[in-house]
Amino acid sequence: MNVELKLLTEIEECRKEMNRLAKRYSLTSKHVVYVSSKLDYLLNEYETIKQKDQQPPFRKVSC
């Protein structure tokens, strides 16, 4: 499984867990905040990978 697909799977699992916890606890509970922080991290990682994929390859320029 490639890194991008693995991250998307983790993001979805984390999102489901956060929703489950938010129904059980308050949105500001340490449980929900922890999972929310983890989700933020995963989303940032995914965005970083996507941006790298969209950049054109580096080309050496001669002077």
Secondary structure as UniProt FT lines:
FT   HELIX           3..24
FT   TURN            27..28
FT   HELIX           30..54
//
